[in-house]
């Protein structure tokens, strides 16, 4: 469980690093969505609320958050 939390923290760090390309940040958001846990859902919602991300990245985070909710996690 601790490994998944560490992975999640690293992915969130990548997703919010404005020095990285949008493509890498989007891939990190996608990987967070594939973790499919309550913690991932909370992080995705936080990313969607982060005004420093692009509109596309925020919408991507919402899409994956919605997928987790639909899956019942």
PyMOL Python script that loads the backbone (N, CA, C, O; Angstrom):
from pymol import cmd

cmd.read_pdbstr("""\
ATOM      1  N   UNK A   1       0.822  -1.194   0.000  1.00  0.00           N
ATOM      2  CA  UNK A   1       0.000   0.000   0.000  1.00  0.00           C
ATOM      3  C   UNK A   1       0.868   1.261   0.000  1.00  0.00           C
ATOM      4  O   UNK A   1       0.556   2.247  -0.668  1.00  0.00           O
ATOM      5  N   UNK A   2       1.946   1.209   0.752  1.00  0.00           N
ATOM      6  CA  UNK A   2       2.848   2.360   0.811  1.00  0.00           C
ATOM      7  C   UNK A   2       3.488   2.615  -0.551  1.00  0.00           C
ATOM      8  O   UNK A   2       3.758   3.761  -0.913  1.00  0.00           O
ATOM      9  N   UNK A   3       3.729   1.543  -1.301  1.00  0.00           N
ATOM     10  CA  UNK A   3       4.315   1.696  -2.640  1.00  0.00           C
ATOM     11  C   UNK A   3       3.375   2.466  -3.555  1.00  0.00           C
ATOM     12  O   UNK A   3       3.814   3.321  -4.324  1.00  0.00           O
ATOM     13  N   UNK A   4       2.070   2.162  -3.476  1.00  0.00           N
ATOM     14  CA  UNK A   4       1.111   2.867  -4.320  1.00  0.00           C
ATOM     15  C   UNK A   4       1.015   4.331  -3.934  1.00  0.00           C
ATOM     16  O   UNK A   4       0.866   5.193  -4.800  1.00  0.00           O
ATOM     17  N   UNK A   5       1.102   4.623  -2.633  1.00  0.00           N
ATOM     18  CA  UNK A   5       1.055   6.021  -2.201  1.00  0.00           C
ATOM     19  C   UNK A   5       2.289   6.773  -2.679  1.00  0.00           C
ATOM     20  O   UNK A   5       2.198   7.929  -3.092  1.00  0.00           O
ATOM     21  N   UNK A   6       3.446   6.112  -2.622  1.00  0.00           N
ATOM     22  CA  UNK A   6       4.676   6.740  -3.124  1.00  0.00           C
ATOM     23  C   UNK A   6       4.573   6.985  -4.622  1.00  0.00           C
ATOM     24  O   UNK A   6       4.947   8.050  -5.112  1.00  0.00           O
ATOM     25  N   UNK A   7       4.063   5.990  -5.347  1.00  0.00           N
ATOM     26  CA  UNK A   7       3.893   6.132  -6.798  1.00  0.00           C
ATOM     27  C   UNK A   7       2.930   7.273  -7.099  1.00  0.00           C
ATOM     28  O   UNK A   7       3.170   8.075  -8.001  1.00  0.00           O
ATOM     29  N   UNK A   8       1.840   7.341  -6.341  1.00  0.00           N
ATOM     30  CA  UNK A   8       0.849   8.388  -6.534  1.00  0.00           C
ATOM     31  C   UNK A   8       1.465   9.773  -6.297  1.00  0.00           C
ATOM     32  O   UNK A   8       1.231  10.696  -7.077  1.00  0.00           O
ATOM     33  N   UNK A   9       2.244   9.916  -5.231  1.00  0.00           N
ATOM     34  CA  UNK A   9       2.897  11.192  -4.941  1.00  0.00           C
ATOM     35  C   UNK A   9       3.843  11.603  -6.062  1.00  0.00           C
ATOM     36  O   UNK A   9       3.882  12.768  -6.456  1.00  0.00           O
ATOM     37  N   UNK A  10       4.608  10.635  -6.574  1.00  0.00           N
ATOM     38  CA  UNK A  10       5.544  10.933  -7.663  1.00  0.00           C
ATOM     39  C   UNK A  10       4.796  11.365  -8.921  1.00  0.00           C
ATOM     40  O   UNK A  10       5.207  12.302  -9.605  1.00  0.00           O
ATOM     41  N   UNK A  11       3.699  10.677  -9.220  1.00  0.00           N
ATOM     42  CA  UNK A  11       2.920  11.018 -10.411  1.00  0.00           C
ATOM     43  C   UNK A  11       2.278  12.401 -10.275  1.00  0.00           C
ATOM     44  O   UNK A  11       2.215  13.155 -11.246  1.00  0.00           O
ATOM     45  N   UNK A  12       1.806  12.729  -9.082  1.00  0.00           N
ATOM     46  CA  UNK A  12       1.222  14.057  -8.858  1.00  0.00           C
ATOM     47  C   UNK A  12       2.302  15.129  -9.033  1.00  0.00           C
ATOM     48  O   UNK A  12       2.043  16.195  -9.591  1.00  0.00           O
ATOM     49  N   UNK A  13       3.490  14.842  -8.560  1.00  0.00           N
ATOM     50  CA  UNK A  13       4.597  15.781  -8.721  1.00  0.00           C
ATOM     51  C   UNK A  13       4.882  16.018 -10.201  1.00  0.00           C
ATOM     52  O   UNK A  13       5.085  17.157 -10.620  1.00  0.00           O
ATOM     53  N   UNK A  14       4.899  14.959 -10.984  1.00  0.00           N
ATOM     54  CA  UNK A  14       5.120  15.085 -12.428  1.00  0.00           C
ATOM     55  C   UNK A  14       3.963  15.850 -13.069  1.00  0.00           C
ATOM     56  O   UNK A  14       4.185  16.722 -13.910  1.00  0.00           O
ATOM     57  N   UNK A  15       2.728  15.527 -12.676  1.00  0.00           N
ATOM     58  CA  UNK A  15       1.548  16.153 -13.279  1.00  0.00           C
ATOM     59  C   UNK A  15       1.479  17.649 -13.018  1.00  0.00           C
ATOM     60  O   UNK A  15       0.854  18.383 -13.783  1.00  0.00           O
ATOM     61  N   UNK A  16       2.115  18.109 -11.946  1.00  0.00           N
ATOM     62  CA  UNK A  16       2.047  19.539 -11.615  1.00  0.00           C
ATOM     63  C   UNK A  16       3.341  20.294 -11.912  1.00  0.00           C
ATOM     64  O   UNK A  16       3.437  21.489 -11.630  1.00  0.00           O
ATOM     65  N   UNK A  17       4.323  19.619 -12.471  1.00  0.00           N
ATOM     66  CA  UNK A  17       5.612  20.259 -12.759  1.00  0.00           C
ATOM     67  C   UNK A  17       5.521  21.053 -14.064  1.00  0.00           C
ATOM     68  O   UNK A  17       5.518  20.482 -15.154  1.00  0.00           O
ATOM     69  N   UNK A  18       5.448  22.362 -13.932  1.00  0.00           N
ATOM     70  CA  UNK A  18       5.272  23.221 -15.107  1.00  0.00           C
ATOM     71  C   UNK A  18       6.503  23.254 -16.015  1.00  0.00           C
ATOM     72  O   UNK A  18       6.432  23.754 -17.137  1.00  0.00           O
ATOM     73  N   UNK A  19       7.611  22.732 -15.540  1.00  0.00           N
ATOM     74  CA  UNK A  19       8.828  22.698 -16.356  1.00  0.00           C
ATOM     75  C   UNK A  19       8.809  21.538 -17.360  1.00  0.00           C
ATOM     76  O   UNK A  19       9.561  21.534 -18.335  1.00  0.00           O
ATOM     77  N   UNK A  20       7.936  20.558 -17.104  1.00  0.00           N
ATOM     78  CA  UNK A  20       7.834  19.410 -18.001  1.00  0.00           C
ATOM     79  C   UNK A  20       6.843  19.717 -19.117  1.00  0.00           C
ATOM     80  O   UNK A  20       6.046  20.650 -19.019  1.00  0.00           O
ATOM     81  N   UNK A  21       6.904  18.925 -20.167  1.00  0.00           N
ATOM     82  CA  UNK A  21       5.991  19.133 -21.298  1.00  0.00           C
ATOM     83  C   UNK A  21       4.563  18.750 -20.909  1.00  0.00           C
ATOM     84  O   UNK A  21       4.338  17.953 -19.998  1.00  0.00           O
ATOM     85  N   UNK A  22       3.627  19.328 -21.609  1.00  0.00           N
ATOM     86  CA  UNK A  22       2.221  19.020 -21.374  1.00  0.00           C
ATOM     87  C   UNK A  22       1.938  17.537 -21.618  1.00  0.00           C
ATOM     88  O   UNK A  22       1.103  16.934 -20.944  1.00  0.00           O
ATOM     89  N   UNK A  23       2.638  16.965 -22.582  1.00  0.00           N
ATOM     90  CA  UNK A  23       2.448  15.545 -22.900  1.00  0.00           C
ATOM     91  C   UNK A  23       2.818  14.670 -21.700  1.00  0.00           C
ATOM     92  O   UNK A  23       2.089  13.734 -21.373  1.00  0.00           O
ATOM     93  N   UNK A  24       3.936  14.962 -21.047  1.00  0.00           N
ATOM     94  CA  UNK A  24       4.346  14.188 -19.871  1.00  0.00           C
ATOM     95  C   UNK A  24       3.376  14.381 -18.716  1.00  0.00           C
ATOM     96  O   UNK A  24       3.051  13.425 -18.012  1.00  0.00           O
ATOM     97  N   UNK A  25       2.914  15.606 -18.517  1.00  0.00           N
ATOM     98  CA  UNK A  25       1.954  15.856 -17.438  1.00  0.00           C
ATOM     99  C   UNK A  25       0.654  15.111 -17.700  1.00  0.00           C
ATOM    100  O   UNK A  25       0.058  14.557 -16.776  1.00  0.00           O
ATOM    101  N   UNK A  26       0.212  15.093 -18.951  1.00  0.00           N
ATOM    102  CA  UNK A  26      -1.011  14.382 -19.312  1.00  0.00           C
ATOM    103  C   UNK A  26      -0.843  12.881 -19.105  1.00  0.00           C
ATOM    104  O   UNK A  26      -1.766  12.213 -18.638  1.00  0.00           O
ATOM    105  N   UNK A  27       0.315  12.351 -19.444  1.00  0.00           N
ATOM    106  CA  UNK A  27       0.571  10.923 -19.215  1.00  0.00           C
ATOM    107  C   UNK A  27       0.553  10.597 -17.724  1.00  0.00           C
ATOM    108  O   UNK A  27       0.058   9.542 -17.326  1.00  0.00           O
ATOM    109  N   UNK A  28       1.086  11.490 -16.903  1.00  0.00           N
ATOM    110  CA  UNK A  28       1.059  11.277 -15.455  1.00  0.00           C
ATOM    111  C   UNK A  28      -0.384  11.268 -14.948  1.00  0.00           C
ATOM    112  O   UNK A  28      -0.737  10.449 -14.099  1.00  0.00           O
ATOM    113  N   UNK A  29      -1.210  12.164 -15.459  1.00  0.00           N
ATOM    114  CA  UNK A  29      -2.624  12.208 -15.064  1.00  0.00           C
ATOM    115  C   UNK A  29      -3.308  10.902 -15.456  1.00  0.00           C
ATOM    116  O   UNK A  29      -4.096  10.357 -14.683  1.00  0.00           O
ATOM    117  N   UNK A  30      -3.014  10.403 -16.641  1.00  0.00           N
ATOM    118  CA  UNK A  30      -3.585   9.145 -17.104  1.00  0.00           C
ATOM    119  C   UNK A  30      -3.174   7.987 -16.181  1.00  0.00           C
ATOM    120  O   UNK A  30      -4.000   7.145 -15.828  1.00  0.00           O
ATOM    121  N   UNK A  31      -1.915   7.955 -15.804  1.00  0.00           N
ATOM    122  CA  UNK A  31      -1.439   6.897 -14.913  1.00  0.00           C
ATOM    123  C   UNK A  31      -2.088   6.988 -13.535  1.00  0.00           C
ATOM    124  O   UNK A  31      -2.375   5.965 -12.915  1.00  0.00           O
ATOM    125  N   UNK A  32      -2.318   8.203 -13.057  1.00  0.00           N
ATOM    126  CA  UNK A  32      -3.027   8.374 -11.782  1.00  0.00           C
ATOM    127  C   UNK A  32      -4.432   7.794 -11.905  1.00  0.00           C
ATOM    128  O   UNK A  32      -4.915   7.116 -10.998  1.00  0.00           O
ATOM    129  N   UNK A  33      -5.077   8.064 -13.022  1.00  0.00           N
ATOM    130  CA  UNK A  33      -6.422   7.523 -13.254  1.00  0.00           C
ATOM    131  C   UNK A  33      -6.455   6.013 -13.276  1.00  0.00           C
ATOM    132  O   UNK A  33      -7.458   5.409 -12.897  1.00  0.00           O
ATOM    133  N   UNK A  34      -5.381   5.397 -13.710  1.00  0.00           N
ATOM    134  CA  UNK A  34      -5.326   3.933 -13.767  1.00  0.00           C
ATOM    135  C   UNK A  34      -5.073   3.306 -12.403  1.00  0.00           C
ATOM    136  O   UNK A  34      -5.261   2.101 -12.237  1.00  0.00           O
ATOM    137  N   UNK A  35      -4.651   4.098 -11.430  1.00  0.00           N
ATOM    138  CA  UNK A  35      -4.477   3.571 -10.073  1.00  0.00           C
ATOM    139  C   UNK A  35      -5.841   3.195  -9.494  1.00  0.00           C
ATOM    140  O   UNK A  35      -5.956   2.234  -8.734  1.00  0.00           O
ATOM    141  N   UNK A  36      -6.879   3.964  -9.859  1.00  0.00           N
ATOM    142  CA  UNK A  36      -8.258   3.584  -9.571  1.00  0.00           C
ATOM    143  C   UNK A  36      -8.522   3.356  -8.082  1.00  0.00           C
ATOM    144  O   UNK A  36      -9.086   2.333  -7.694  1.00  0.00           O
ATOM    145  N   UNK A  37      -8.110   4.314  -7.256  1.00  0.00           N
ATOM    146  CA  UNK A  37      -8.349   4.230  -5.811  1.00  0.00           C
ATOM    147  C   UNK A  37      -8.969   5.537  -5.327  1.00  0.00           C
ATOM    148  O   UNK A  37      -9.026   6.524  -6.061  1.00  0.00           O
ATOM    149  N   UNK A  38      -9.426   5.524  -4.092  1.00  0.00           N
ATOM    150  CA  UNK A  38     -10.007   6.738  -3.509  1.00  0.00           C
ATOM    151  C   UNK A  38      -8.970   7.853  -3.448  1.00  0.00           C
ATOM    152  O   UNK A  38      -9.279   9.012  -3.726  1.00  0.00           O
ATOM    153  N   UNK A  39      -7.747   7.502  -3.085  1.00  0.00           N
ATOM    154  CA  UNK A  39      -6.674   8.494  -3.016  1.00  0.00           C
ATOM    155  C   UNK A  39      -6.394   9.092  -4.391  1.00  0.00           C
ATOM    156  O   UNK A  39      -6.174  10.297  -4.517  1.00  0.00           O
ATOM    157  N   UNK A  40      -6.404   8.241  -5.425  1.00  0.00           N
ATOM    158  CA  UNK A  40      -6.197   8.722  -6.791  1.00  0.00           C
ATOM    159  C   UNK A  40      -7.331   9.663  -7.199  1.00  0.00           C
ATOM    160  O   UNK A  40      -7.096  10.679  -7.853  1.00  0.00           O
ATOM    161  N   UNK A  41      -8.547   9.322  -6.813  1.00  0.00           N
ATOM    162  CA  UNK A  41      -9.698  10.179  -7.110  1.00  0.00           C
ATOM    163  C   UNK A  41      -9.509  11.569  -6.487  1.00  0.00           C
ATOM    164  O   UNK A  41      -9.731  12.588  -7.140  1.00  0.00           O
ATOM    165  N   UNK A  42      -9.100  11.591  -5.224  1.00  0.00           N
ATOM    166  CA  UNK A  42      -8.884  12.881  -4.558  1.00  0.00           C
ATOM    167  C   UNK A  42      -7.789  13.693  -5.235  1.00  0.00           C
ATOM    168  O   UNK A  42      -7.917  14.907  -5.394  1.00  0.00           O
ATOM    169  N   UNK A  43      -6.723  13.028  -5.631  1.00  0.00           N
ATOM    170  CA  UNK A  43      -5.618  13.734  -6.318  1.00  0.00           C
ATOM    171  C   UNK A  43      -6.068  14.253  -7.675  1.00  0.00           C
ATOM    172  O   UNK A  43      -5.697  15.358  -8.071  1.00  0.00           O
ATOM    173  N   UNK A  44      -6.858  13.472  -8.386  1.00  0.00           N
ATOM    174  CA  UNK A  44      -7.355  13.916  -9.692  1.00  0.00           C
ATOM    175  C   UNK A  44      -8.264  15.132  -9.542  1.00  0.00           C
ATOM    176  O   UNK A  44      -8.213  16.056 -10.354  1.00  0.00           O
ATOM    177  N   UNK A  45      -9.086  15.128  -8.512  1.00  0.00           N
ATOM    178  CA  UNK A  45      -9.951  16.294  -8.279  1.00  0.00           C
ATOM    179  C   UNK A  45      -9.123  17.523  -7.924  1.00  0.00           C
ATOM    180  O   UNK A  45      -9.444  18.638  -8.337  1.00  0.00           O
ATOM    181  N   UNK A  46      -8.059  17.315  -7.157  1.00  0.00           N
ATOM    182  CA  UNK A  46      -7.165  18.429  -6.826  1.00  0.00           C
ATOM    183  C   UNK A  46      -6.482  18.958  -8.088  1.00  0.00           C
ATOM    184  O   UNK A  46      -6.317  20.167  -8.248  1.00  0.00           O
ATOM    185  N   UNK A  47      -6.088  18.054  -8.975  1.00  0.00           N
ATOM    186  CA  UNK A  47      -5.469  18.474 -10.233  1.00  0.00           C
ATOM    187  C   UNK A  47      -6.466  19.248 -11.088  1.00  0.00           C
ATOM    188  O   UNK A  47      -6.109  20.246 -11.713  1.00  0.00           O
ATOM    189  N   UNK A  48      -7.714  18.790 -11.114  1.00  0.00           N
ATOM    190  CA  UNK A  48      -8.743  19.475 -11.902  1.00  0.00           C
ATOM    191  C   UNK A  48      -8.986  20.886 -11.376  1.00  0.00           C
ATOM    192  O   UNK A  48      -9.372  21.772 -12.139  1.00  0.00           O
ATOM    193  N   UNK A  49      -8.766  21.101 -10.090  1.00  0.00           N
ATOM    194  CA  UNK A  49      -8.967  22.419  -9.491  1.00  0.00           C
ATOM    195  C   UNK A  49      -7.726  23.301  -9.587  1.00  0.00           C
ATOM    196  O   UNK A  49      -7.784  24.490  -9.272  1.00  0.00           O
ATOM    197  N   UNK A  50      -6.619  22.733 -10.015  1.00  0.00           N
ATOM    198  CA  UNK A  50      -5.352  23.464 -10.080  1.00  0.00           C
ATOM    199  C   UNK A  50      -5.333  24.386 -11.311  1.00  0.00           C
ATOM    200  O   UNK A  50      -5.219  23.917 -12.443  1.00  0.00           O
ATOM    201  N   UNK A  51      -5.443  25.665 -11.078  1.00  0.00           N
ATOM    202  CA  UNK A  51      -5.508  26.630 -12.173  1.00  0.00           C
ATOM    203  C   UNK A  51      -4.183  26.815 -12.903  1.00  0.00           C
ATOM    204  O   UNK A  51      -4.138  27.473 -13.942  1.00  0.00           O
ATOM    205  N   UNK A  52      -3.107  26.245 -12.372  1.00  0.00           N
ATOM    206  CA  UNK A  52      -1.815  26.348 -13.042  1.00  0.00           C
ATOM    207  C   UNK A  52      -1.699  25.358 -14.200  1.00  0.00           C
ATOM    208  O   UNK A  52      -0.840  25.512 -15.069  1.00  0.00           O
ATOM    209  N   UNK A  53      -2.555  24.355 -14.211  1.00  0.00           N
ATOM    210  CA  UNK A  53      -2.555  23.389 -15.313  1.00  0.00           C
ATOM    211  C   UNK A  53      -3.356  23.956 -16.473  1.00  0.00           C
ATOM    212  O   UNK A  53      -4.170  24.863 -16.297  1.00  0.00           O
ATOM    213  N   UNK A  54      -3.120  23.415 -17.656  1.00  0.00           N
ATOM    214  CA  UNK A  54      -3.884  23.870 -18.819  1.00  0.00           C
ATOM    215  C   UNK A  54      -5.316  23.347 -18.724  1.00  0.00           C
ATOM    216  O   UNK A  54      -5.603  22.404 -17.987  1.00  0.00           O
ATOM    217  N   UNK A  55      -6.192  23.971 -19.475  1.00  0.00           N
ATOM    218  CA  UNK A  55      -7.595  23.545 -19.487  1.00  0.00           C
ATOM    219  C   UNK A  55      -7.693  22.076 -19.910  1.00  0.00           C
ATOM    220  O   UNK A  55      -8.468  21.311 -19.336  1.00  0.00           O
ATOM    221  N   UNK A  56      -6.914  21.692 -20.905  1.00  0.00           N
ATOM    222  CA  UNK A  56      -6.939  20.310 -21.393  1.00  0.00           C
ATOM    223  C   UNK A  56      -6.508  19.331 -20.291  1.00  0.00           C
ATOM    224  O   UNK A  56      -7.121  18.278 -20.118  1.00  0.00           O
ATOM    225  N   UNK A  57      -5.464  19.682 -19.557  1.00  0.00           N
ATOM    226  CA  UNK A  57      -4.985  18.814 -18.481  1.00  0.00           C
ATOM    227  C   UNK A  57      -6.020  18.703 -17.368  1.00  0.00           C
ATOM    228  O   UNK A  57      -6.226  17.622 -16.817  1.00  0.00           O
ATOM    229  N   UNK A  58      -6.667  19.808 -17.036  1.00  0.00           N
ATOM    230  CA  UNK A  58      -7.694  19.795 -16.001  1.00  0.00           C
ATOM    231  C   UNK A  58      -8.890  18.956 -16.439  1.00  0.00           C
ATOM    232  O   UNK A  58      -9.452  18.213 -15.634  1.00  0.00           O
ATOM    233  N   UNK A  59      -9.283  19.069 -17.701  1.00  0.00           N
ATOM    234  CA  UNK A  59     -10.393  18.265 -18.213  1.00  0.00           C
ATOM    235  C   UNK A  59     -10.029  16.783 -18.227  1.00  0.00           C
ATOM    236  O   UNK A  59     -10.870  15.924 -17.961  1.00  0.00           O
ATOM    237  N   UNK A  60      -8.783  16.498 -18.537  1.00  0.00           N
ATOM    238  CA  UNK A  60      -8.291  15.120 -18.536  1.00  0.00           C
ATOM    239  C   UNK A  60      -8.383  14.533 -17.123  1.00  0.00           C
ATOM    240  O   UNK A  60      -8.810  13.392 -16.945  1.00  0.00           O
ATOM    241  N   UNK A  61      -7.980  15.322 -16.124  1.00  0.00           N
ATOM    242  CA  UNK A  61      -8.056  14.877 -14.731  1.00  0.00           C
ATOM    243  C   UNK A  61      -9.509  14.606 -14.341  1.00  0.00           C
ATOM    244  O   UNK A  61      -9.788  13.621 -13.659  1.00  0.00           O
ATOM    245  N   UNK A  62     -10.429  15.460 -14.762  1.00  0.00           N
ATOM    246  CA  UNK A  62     -11.849  15.246 -14.469  1.00  0.00           C
ATOM    247  C   UNK A  62     -12.383  13.978 -15.130  1.00  0.00           C
ATOM    248  O   UNK A  62     -13.186  13.251 -14.546  1.00  0.00           O
ATOM    249  N   UNK A  63     -11.930  13.726 -16.342  1.00  0.00           N
ATOM    250  CA  UNK A  63     -12.367  12.521 -17.059  1.00  0.00           C
ATOM    251  C   UNK A  63     -11.984  11.274 -16.270  1.00  0.00           C
ATOM    252  O   UNK A  63     -12.808  10.378 -16.084  1.00  0.00           O
ATOM    253  N   UNK A  64     -10.749  11.213 -15.811  1.00  0.00           N
ATOM    254  CA  UNK A  64     -10.305  10.043 -15.064  1.00  0.00           C
ATOM    255  C   UNK A  64     -10.957   9.970 -13.685  1.00  0.00           C
ATOM    256  O   UNK A  64     -11.214   8.875 -13.185  1.00  0.00           O
ATOM    257  N   UNK A  65     -11.227  11.107 -13.069  1.00  0.00           N
ATOM    258  CA  UNK A  65     -11.947  11.114 -11.789  1.00  0.00           C
ATOM    259  C   UNK A  65     -13.357  10.556 -11.992  1.00  0.00           C
ATOM    260  O   UNK A  65     -13.839   9.763 -11.183  1.00  0.00           O
ATOM    261  N   UNK A  66     -14.003  10.970 -13.061  1.00  0.00           N
ATOM    262  CA  UNK A  66     -15.343  10.482 -13.383  1.00  0.00           C
ATOM    263  C   UNK A  66     -15.329   8.978 -13.610  1.00  0.00           C
ATOM    264  O   UNK A  66     -16.244   8.275 -13.180  1.00  0.00           O
ATOM    265  N   UNK A  67     -14.307   8.487 -14.275  1.00  0.00           N
ATOM    266  CA  UNK A  67     -14.186   7.047 -14.521  1.00  0.00           C
ATOM    267  C   UNK A  67     -14.058   6.262 -13.219  1.00  0.00           C
ATOM    268  O   UNK A  67     -14.629   5.180 -13.084  1.00  0.00           O
ATOM    269  N   UNK A  68     -13.309   6.809 -12.261  1.00  0.00           N
ATOM    270  CA  UNK A  68     -13.163   6.137 -10.967  1.00  0.00           C
ATOM    271  C   UNK A  68     -14.509   6.125 -10.229  1.00  0.00           C
ATOM    272  O   UNK A  68     -14.879   5.117  -9.627  1.00  0.00           O
ATOM    273  N   UNK A  69     -15.234   7.237 -10.276  1.00  0.00           N
ATOM    274  CA  UNK A  69     -16.538   7.288  -9.616  1.00  0.00           C
ATOM    275  C   UNK A  69     -17.484   6.286 -10.261  1.00  0.00           C
ATOM    276  O   UNK A  69     -18.212   5.586  -9.556  1.00  0.00           O
ATOM    277  N   UNK A  70     -17.486   6.207 -11.560  1.00  0.00           N
ATOM    278  CA  UNK A  70     -18.372   5.262 -12.264  1.00  0.00           C
ATOM    279  C   UNK A  70     -18.031   3.813 -11.933  1.00  0.00           C
ATOM    280  O   UNK A  70     -18.906   2.947 -11.912  1.00  0.00           O
ATOM    281  N   UNK A  71     -16.756   3.564 -11.676  1.00  0.00           N
ATOM    282  CA  UNK A  71     -16.327   2.203 -11.335  1.00  0.00           C
ATOM    283  C   UNK A  71     -16.712   1.836  -9.894  1.00  0.00           C
ATOM    284  O   UNK A  71     -16.627   0.675  -9.494  1.00  0.00           O
ATOM    285  N   UNK A  72     -17.136   2.850  -9.122  1.00  0.00           N
ATOM    286  CA  UNK A  72     -17.582   2.593  -7.768  1.00  0.00           C
ATOM    287  C   UNK A  72     -16.477   2.522  -6.744  1.00  0.00           C
ATOM    288  O   UNK A  72     -16.630   1.859  -5.718  1.00  0.00           O
ATOM    289  N   UNK A  73     -15.365   3.190  -6.997  1.00  0.00           N
ATOM    290  CA  UNK A  73     -14.225   3.160  -6.043  1.00  0.00           C
ATOM    291  C   UNK A  73     -14.349   4.275  -5.052  1.00  0.00           C
ATOM    292  O   UNK A  73     -13.496   4.419  -4.175  1.00  0.00           O
TER     293      UNK A  73
END
""", "prot")
cmd.dss("prot")
cmd.show_as("cartoon", "prot")
cmd.util.cbc("prot")
cmd.orient("prot")
